[in-house]
Amino acid sequence: MNPVEQHGSPLIYVSHGKSDPILPIQRCSRRLVPLLEQDGYEVRYHEFVGFHNVPDSIAREALQWFLTPRE
């Protein structure tokens, strides 16, 4: 993730399985999320017990978060 420039203020939801063997959490989300927050993005971050899949409950949480009106 290395954009040339920022455009707008998109909402960003990141979920990551703590035991993900494909994209290790320490090298991915735990580095990227703080950088996004430092750049002023609104980020919702959810670590979960699991691997490289998104549980239904987390997908529902993400959808609800995106659909929540903001001022």
Secondary structure, DSSP 8 states (H G I E B T S, - for coil): ---SS--S---EEEEEETT-SSS-TTTTHHHHHHHHHHTT--EEEEEESSSSS--HHHHHHHHHHHHS---
